[in-house]
């Protein structure tokens, strides 16, 4: 079975509920290190964070740097905690 390190989920999935998918991902073992939500609706941030995401990407994503920072920021925080045994 495939277990991704990073998952980027749109709440507005055409064939399901993105919030349910996020909850399934964060409850999975092993949990993906980073679970992000993306949406064109900035009010979706609260829904995403409540579901268990590490971050939120507002669409449209216009800068590659924004995309990279959103993924690498939580990833580096997790790596630091793991390195310190936290």
Secondary structure, 3 states (H helix, E strand, C coil): CCCCCEEEEECCCCCCCHHHHHHHHHHCCCCCCEEEEEECCCCHHHHHHHHCCCEEEECCCCCHHHHHHHHHHHHHHHHHHHHCCC
